[in-house]
Every structure is written in C-alpha cells, then in structure tokens.
Amino acid sequence: MPQISASRRLRRTPFSEGVEAAGVKGYTVYNRMLLPTVFESVEADYRHLKTHVQVWDVSCERQVELRGPDAARLMQMLTPRDLRGMLPGQCFYVPIVDETGGMLNDPVAVKLSEDRWWISIADSDLLLWVKGIAVGYRLDVLVDEPDVSPLAVQGPKAEELMARVFGDRVQDIRFFKFDMFEFQGHDLAVARSGYSKQGGYEIYVEGSEIGMPLWNALFAAGENLHVRAGCPNLIERIEGGLLSYGNDMTDDNTPHECGLGKFCNTHTAIGCIGRDALLRVAKEGPIQQIRPIAIAGDSVPGCDRPWGLFADGKWVGQVTSATWSPDFATNVAIGMVRLSHWDAGTELDVETPDGMRRATVQSHFWI
C-alpha cells in the first residue's frame, strides 16, 4: 500500500512519541500535521470511548492568534456570530465566512483577554485569510500561529482523570468555558469542550517541551480508569452530528445550509465581512441543508467522495459522511439535502460504491 513520505512540510506534534508508542494504526493529514484515525479498530476505539476515557492528540487543531488593540474588531469581522457579550474565559463555536457568506472554517474562538484571542481551527488555511484581512484593513493587530497544541481528554471518566492531574477545581469548569491551570511551571488553558458527545476537556498546551510530560502524567494517573490513546471517532462523530469541515461542508455552503444558523446573529454582528450576503440568505432561507440520514442494508464502505441522493431518479442531494453504527444497528450518515426532500421520513435512494441503497431522512441525530 502506498505510504506518505515524511518531510518538514508534514509536521509531527509534541505528542507523536506517545501516539506511536500507543500503537497508532492510521493517520490522516490535517492542517499539514498528522492526526491519528485508529488505534485498535474504529469499532473497538468507539466502544472504549463510550465506556472509559481517552487522550487525543489533536495538535492539528492549530491556533490562529490575534493580539493587539484591534484583535476584537478583527475577530468580529470574521464571523456572523455576535461576540460583543463574550467574556474572557469563554469559548464560542463560530462559523467563519468569506464575502459571499461561504464557510471558510468552523473553529472555536477562545477569548483570553480583550486584546488576545485564539482561533482553534478546522482543516483549512485560515491563517492566510486572517492575515489578509488584517493587512487589507490596516488593523493594529498581530496575527500568527503560536506554539499551542491542543490535547483532548474525552469519555465518561474524563472528569475523574483530569481532577487527578489538575485538581478538583477542574470539575467546576462549565461547558464551553475555560480556566487556567498550572502544570510543571506552565499555565495552561483548560476548556470543557471536545470533538465528541461523550464529554471531556481540551488542554491548550502552550510550549512543546511539556507535551510528553503531560501525556505521561495523564496515563500514569488514569491507569485504573482504563485510559487509552484515542482520536476523533468516525462512528461517534456521525451519531452525534459533529460536522467535518472539508467533508460535510465547504466554502460553497453557507452557515444556514450547514444547520449553523443559530450561531449567526447577522443583524447585530456589525462588521462581519459576509454580513450583507448572509442577510439575503437569512431572508430567503436555504435551498439545501445538512440532515441526518439512515442507510439501509449491511455496513457501507468508507465515504471518500460524496454519494448522490436521488428521488425518482432525480438528484436531490448528497451523502458526505457515512458508517455502520453498532449501537443503532444501521448505517448512519450526514447529507446535504434539497429543501424539497429534507423532511424527516422522506425516503430516497443513495448511490454507494456497492450500488443503490434505500435511505431515510431522520428527524434528529442519534446522540
């Protein structure tokens, strides 16, 4: 099987040593970094995630730092979510759009102070877009990528593990908020967040030199909690309706098409670059939208390209992510479906690599 050749363009992470020792079996490339995709097997990793606790190397969620007097102004220019009420210590999920209202990224914004923000990005070259806006508008702000590598702790036992390493105060962090905690002389931002529905934390590890000491500390503290190395899990992600930028949505889609309209305060988010375009979208409504879809039959193969959705032979959308769910005994999927066929209960045909299957639009995601 062809292999990816190592180079300086494909960056290792502060936790790569631990990931390799844990027996990683597969990677993908994300923001020019290695992101683990499987350790034991996708299904075994899924079962463990839902039962115990995992430590995830998600360093690939690179940070774009905004620092300076115009940092807050620049942050608001990037997103249609109104950030005026956001306080230091909060994390906001923010659609980031271009001048047409198209999605460029769906990161988490971390407000460290009024003049310092991190944007924890999905897989796209957002740094270049943000630098361009800052230069083009002559803003008094520094935009760069700091030495910050997120490490996630996810699963039902995540709170217990984190308390053993950082103290009981970590349990007081509310969802999508963060606080500062000391580890070996370093102050780290710890947020109650993560790319799973099982609950957990993300540790923003500032300083690569403490990557492996922190990794080792978490594993030593969690030995009797059955802690394992893990990664974002395809099955659990689709069950929970967690979207993947570049797979389930691209810059051809608006936030409203992606079901993210609730994060768009378009009328009050003054200064957002895509505001005028999104005002038109909000008024007219989307003509297609993300929907959960169940696909009949045995386990489907991997979805490495969109699968067409059809009604009476007419194209009405596409499936963008799909897999077999052991817990729900069906193939679970995420699709972009046209308005005429997106109602729950609508039956469609989906063109999989194994041939046509029946598919049914669902009323909600599974978890």
C-alpha positions as CSV (number, residue, x, y, z in Angstrom):
1,M,0.0,0.0,0.0
2,P,1.4,3.5,-0.8
3,Q,2.8,5.4,2.1
4,I,3.1,9.1,2.9
5,S,6.7,10.3,2.8
6,A,7.9,12.3,5.8
7,S,9.1,15.8,5.3
8,R,9.3,19.1,7.2
9,R,6.0,20.1,5.5
10,L,4.2,17.2,7.3
11,R,4.7,18.2,10.9
12,R,5.0,15.9,13.9
13,T,3.4,17.0,17.2
14,P,4.6,17.3,20.8
15,F,2.7,14.1,21.5
16,S,3.9,12.0,18.5
17,E,6.2,9.9,20.6
18,G,3.3,8.8,22.8
19,V,0.9,8.2,19.9
20,E,3.4,5.9,18.2
21,A,4.2,4.0,21.5
22,A,0.4,3.5,21.9
23,G,0.2,1.6,18.6
24,V,-1.4,4.0,16.2
25,K,-2.5,2.2,13.1
26,G,-3.6,5.0,10.8
27,Y,-3.2,8.8,10.2
28,T,-4.8,11.5,8.1
29,V,-3.2,14.8,7.2
30,Y,-4.9,17.8,8.8
31,N,-3.5,21.3,8.7
32,R,-0.2,19.8,7.5
33,M,0.0,17.7,10.7
34,L,-0.6,14.1,11.5
35,L,-3.9,13.3,13.0
36,P,-4.4,9.7,14.3
37,T,-7.5,8.0,12.9
38,V,-7.4,4.5,14.5
39,F,-5.6,2.6,17.3
40,E,-7.2,-0.9,17.8
41,S,-10.0,-0.6,15.3
42,V,-12.6,2.1,14.6
43,E,-15.3,0.0,16.3
44,A,-13.1,-1.0,19.3
45,D,-12.0,2.6,19.7
46,Y,-15.7,3.7,19.6
47,R,-16.7,1.3,22.3
48,H,-13.8,2.3,24.6
49,L,-14.6,6.0,24.1
50,K,-18.2,5.5,25.2
51,T,-17.1,3.4,28.2
52,H,-13.9,4.8,29.6
53,V,-11.5,7.7,28.8
54,Q,-9.2,8.5,26.0
55,V,-6.3,11.0,25.5
56,W,-6.4,12.5,22.0
57,D,-3.5,14.2,20.2
58,V,-5.4,17.0,18.3
59,S,-2.4,19.3,17.9
60,C,-3.6,19.6,14.3
61,E,-6.3,22.0,15.6
62,R,-3.9,24.8,15.1
63,Q,-4.4,28.2,16.7
64,V,-4.5,31.5,14.9
65,E,-3.6,34.1,17.5
66,L,-4.9,37.7,17.3
67,R,-3.1,40.0,19.6
68,G,-3.3,43.8,19.8
69,P,-5.7,46.7,20.2
70,D,-7.8,45.7,17.1
71,A,-8.0,42.0,18.0
72,A,-11.7,42.0,19.0
73,R,-12.6,44.1,15.9
74,L,-10.8,41.6,13.6
75,M,-12.5,38.6,15.3
76,Q,-15.9,40.1,14.7
77,M,-15.1,40.8,11.1
78,L,-14.5,37.1,10.6
79,T,-17.8,35.7,11.9
80,P,-21.5,36.4,11.8
81,R,-21.9,35.4,15.5
82,D,-22.2,38.5,17.7
83,L,-19.2,38.5,20.0
84,R,-20.0,41.7,22.0
85,G,-21.2,39.8,25.0
86,M,-18.3,37.3,25.1
87,L,-16.1,37.4,28.2
88,P,-12.5,36.3,28.8
89,G,-12.7,32.7,29.8
90,Q,-15.3,31.8,27.3
91,C,-15.1,29.6,24.2
92,F,-17.6,30.2,21.3
93,Y,-18.2,28.0,18.3
94,V,-18.0,30.4,15.4
95,P,-18.8,30.0,11.7
96,I,-16.2,31.9,9.8
97,V,-17.3,33.2,6.3
98,D,-16.0,34.9,3.3
99,E,-17.5,37.9,1.5
100,T,-20.1,35.7,-0.2
101,G,-21.2,34.1,3.1
102,G,-19.4,30.8,2.3
103,M,-18.0,28.8,5.1
104,L,-14.2,29.1,5.5
105,N,-13.9,27.2,8.8
106,D,-15.9,26.3,11.8
107,P,-13.5,26.8,14.7
108,V,-13.8,27.5,18.4
109,A,-12.9,31.1,19.4
110,V,-11.0,31.3,22.7
111,K,-11.1,34.7,24.4
112,L,-8.0,35.1,26.6
113,S,-8.4,38.8,27.1
114,E,-9.9,41.8,25.3
115,D,-6.8,42.1,23.1
116,R,-5.8,38.4,22.8
117,W,-7.7,35.6,21.1
118,W,-7.0,32.1,19.8
119,I,-9.0,30.6,16.9
120,S,-8.8,26.8,17.2
121,I,-9.3,25.9,13.6
122,A,-10.6,23.0,11.5
123,D,-8.6,21.9,8.4
124,S,-8.1,25.0,6.2
125,D,-5.6,27.8,5.6
126,L,-7.4,30.2,7.8
127,L,-4.2,31.9,8.9
128,L,-3.7,33.3,5.4
129,W,-7.2,34.7,5.2
130,V,-7.0,36.4,8.6
131,K,-3.6,37.9,7.8
132,G,-5.0,39.3,4.6
133,I,-8.0,40.9,6.3
134,A,-5.7,42.4,9.0
135,V,-3.3,43.9,6.4
136,G,-6.0,45.0,4.0
137,Y,-7.9,46.9,6.7
138,R,-4.7,48.2,8.3
139,L,-5.6,46.9,11.7
140,D,-3.4,47.2,14.7
141,V,-3.1,43.5,15.4
142,L,-0.5,40.8,15.2
143,V,-1.8,37.6,13.5
144,D,0.4,34.4,13.8
145,E,0.4,30.7,14.8
146,P,1.6,30.3,18.4
147,D,3.3,27.2,19.8
148,V,0.0,25.8,21.2
149,S,-1.0,22.2,20.7
150,P,-4.4,21.0,22.0
151,L,-4.7,17.7,23.8
152,A,-8.2,16.3,24.4
153,V,-9.4,14.1,27.2
154,Q,-12.7,12.6,26.2
155,G,-15.1,9.9,27.6
156,P,-17.3,9.3,30.7
157,K,-14.3,9.1,33.0
158,A,-12.6,12.3,31.7
159,E,-13.6,14.4,34.7
160,E,-12.1,12.0,37.1
161,L,-8.8,11.7,35.2
162,M,-8.5,15.5,34.8
163,A,-9.1,16.0,38.5
164,R,-6.3,13.6,39.4
165,V,-3.8,15.6,37.3
166,F,-5.1,19.2,37.7
167,G,-7.1,19.1,41.0
168,D,-10.8,19.1,41.8
169,R,-11.2,22.7,40.6
170,V,-11.1,21.5,37.0
171,Q,-14.6,19.9,37.7
172,D,-16.0,23.4,38.1
173,I,-15.4,24.5,34.5
174,R,-18.7,24.9,32.7
175,F,-19.3,23.8,29.1
176,F,-17.5,25.9,26.6
177,K,-15.7,27.9,29.2
178,F,-12.0,27.6,30.3
179,D,-9.8,28.4,33.2
180,M,-6.0,28.5,33.7
181,F,-4.2,25.6,35.5
182,E,-0.6,25.1,36.3
183,F,1.4,22.1,35.1
184,Q,5.2,21.9,35.8
185,G,5.5,25.6,35.9
186,H,3.4,26.3,32.8
187,D,0.0,28.0,32.9
188,L,-2.4,26.1,30.6
189,A,-5.8,27.0,29.4
190,V,-8.2,24.0,30.1
191,A,-11.6,24.1,28.4
192,R,-14.7,22.0,28.9
193,S,-15.1,21.1,25.2
194,G,-14.1,18.5,22.6
195,Y,-15.0,16.8,19.3
196,S,-17.2,14.1,20.9
197,K,-20.5,13.8,22.6
198,Q,-19.1,11.8,25.5
199,G,-18.0,14.8,27.5
200,G,-14.5,15.9,28.3
201,Y,-11.8,18.6,28.1
202,E,-9.3,20.2,25.8
203,I,-6.0,21.3,27.2
204,Y,-4.3,24.1,25.2
205,V,-0.6,23.0,25.7
206,E,1.4,26.2,25.2
207,G,5.1,25.1,24.9
208,S,6.0,21.9,23.0
209,E,8.5,20.9,25.7
210,I,5.8,19.9,28.2
211,G,3.9,17.8,25.6
212,M,5.2,14.4,26.6
213,P,5.4,15.1,30.4
214,L,1.7,16.0,30.3
215,W,0.9,12.9,28.2
216,N,2.7,10.7,30.6
217,A,1.1,12.3,33.6
218,L,-2.4,11.6,32.3
219,F,-1.6,8.0,31.5
220,A,0.0,7.4,34.9
221,A,-3.0,8.9,36.7
222,G,-5.5,7.1,34.6
223,E,-4.1,3.5,34.7
224,N,-7.0,2.1,36.8
225,L,-9.5,4.1,34.7
226,H,-8.6,2.1,31.6
227,V,-7.2,5.2,29.9
228,R,-6.0,4.7,26.3
229,A,-4.8,6.8,23.4
230,G,-7.6,7.7,21.1
231,C,-8.7,10.0,18.4
232,P,-11.9,11.6,16.9
233,N,-14.1,8.6,16.1
234,L,-15.9,8.4,12.8
235,I,-18.9,6.4,14.2
236,E,-19.4,8.5,17.3
237,R,-19.0,11.7,15.3
238,I,-21.7,10.9,12.8
239,E,-24.0,9.6,15.5
240,G,-23.7,12.9,17.2
241,G,-23.9,15.1,14.1
242,L,-20.5,16.7,14.5
243,L,-19.7,18.2,11.2
244,S,-16.3,17.9,9.5
245,Y,-15.1,20.9,7.5
246,G,-14.0,19.9,4.1
247,N,-16.2,16.8,4.2
248,D,-19.7,17.8,5.2
249,M,-19.3,21.5,4.3
250,T,-17.0,23.7,2.2
251,D,-16.8,27.3,1.1
252,D,-19.7,26.6,-1.3
253,N,-22.0,26.3,1.7
254,T,-23.4,29.0,4.0
255,P,-23.8,28.5,7.8
256,H,-27.6,28.3,7.3
257,E,-27.1,25.3,4.9
258,C,-24.9,23.7,7.5
259,G,-27.5,24.0,10.2
260,L,-25.5,26.7,11.9
261,G,-28.0,29.5,11.6
262,K,-28.4,29.6,15.4
263,F,-24.7,30.8,15.5
264,C,-25.4,33.7,13.1
265,N,-26.6,37.0,14.7
266,T,-26.4,38.6,11.3
267,H,-28.5,41.7,12.1
268,T,-26.3,42.6,15.1
269,A,-22.9,41.3,14.1
270,I,-21.8,44.6,12.7
271,G,-18.6,44.5,10.8
272,C,-18.7,40.8,9.7
273,I,-17.3,40.7,6.1
274,G,-20.0,38.3,4.9
275,R,-22.9,40.1,6.6
276,D,-24.7,41.5,3.6
277,A,-24.6,38.2,1.8
278,L,-25.9,36.3,4.9
279,L,-28.7,38.8,5.4
280,R,-30.0,37.8,2.0
281,V,-29.7,34.1,2.8
282,A,-31.4,34.6,6.2
283,K,-34.3,36.4,4.5
284,E,-34.8,33.9,1.7
285,G,-33.9,30.8,3.6
286,P,-31.5,28.0,2.4
287,I,-32.5,25.7,-0.5
288,Q,-30.5,22.8,0.9
289,Q,-29.4,21.8,4.4
290,I,-27.5,19.2,6.4
291,R,-29.7,16.3,7.5
292,P,-29.1,13.0,9.4
293,I,-29.7,10.0,7.1
294,A,-30.1,6.3,7.8
295,I,-29.0,4.0,5.0
296,A,-30.5,0.5,4.8
297,G,-28.6,-2.8,4.5
298,D,-25.3,-4.1,5.7
299,S,-22.3,-2.0,6.6
300,V,-21.4,0.6,3.9
301,P,-17.8,1.1,2.7
302,G,-15.9,4.3,3.6
303,C,-17.3,7.5,2.1
304,D,-14.2,9.1,0.5
305,R,-16.3,11.0,-2.0
306,P,-19.9,12.4,-2.0
307,W,-22.6,9.8,-2.8
308,G,-25.6,11.1,-4.8
309,L,-29.1,11.2,-3.2
310,F,-31.9,10.6,-5.7
311,A,-35.7,10.7,-5.7
312,D,-37.5,9.1,-8.6
313,G,-34.1,9.2,-10.4
314,K,-33.6,12.9,-9.8
315,W,-30.6,14.2,-7.9
316,V,-31.7,15.9,-4.6
317,G,-28.5,16.0,-2.6
318,Q,-25.5,14.0,-1.4
319,V,-24.2,12.0,1.5
320,T,-20.9,13.3,2.7
321,S,-20.1,11.0,5.7
322,A,-21.4,7.5,6.5
323,T,-20.6,4.4,8.5
324,W,-22.1,1.5,10.3
325,S,-23.3,2.2,13.9
326,P,-23.1,-0.8,16.2
327,D,-25.3,0.8,18.9
328,F,-28.1,1.8,16.5
329,A,-27.8,-1.2,14.1
330,T,-27.9,0.9,11.0
331,N,-25.7,2.9,8.7
332,V,-25.7,6.4,10.0
333,A,-24.9,9.3,7.6
334,I,-24.7,13.0,7.2
335,G,-26.0,14.5,4.0
336,M,-26.8,17.8,2.3
337,V,-30.4,17.6,1.1
338,R,-32.5,19.9,-1.0
339,L,-35.5,21.7,0.6
340,S,-38.0,19.6,-1.4
341,H,-36.8,16.4,0.2
342,W,-35.3,17.2,3.6
343,D,-38.4,16.4,5.7
344,A,-38.0,13.6,8.3
345,G,-39.3,10.3,7.0
346,T,-38.6,11.1,3.3
347,E,-37.3,8.0,1.6
348,L,-34.5,8.4,-1.0
349,D,-32.0,6.3,-3.0
350,V,-28.3,6.8,-2.3
351,E,-25.6,5.7,-4.8
352,T,-23.0,3.9,-2.7
353,P,-19.9,2.2,-4.1
354,D,-21.8,-1.1,-3.6
355,G,-24.8,0.1,-5.6
356,M,-28.0,1.8,-4.8
357,R,-29.4,1.6,-1.3
358,R,-32.6,3.0,0.3
359,A,-32.0,5.9,2.7
360,T,-34.4,7.7,5.0
361,V,-34.1,11.3,6.3
362,Q,-34.1,11.4,10.1
363,S,-35.7,13.9,12.5
364,H,-32.5,14.2,14.6
365,F,-29.1,12.8,15.0
366,W,-28.7,9.7,17.1
367,I,-26.9,11.1,20.2
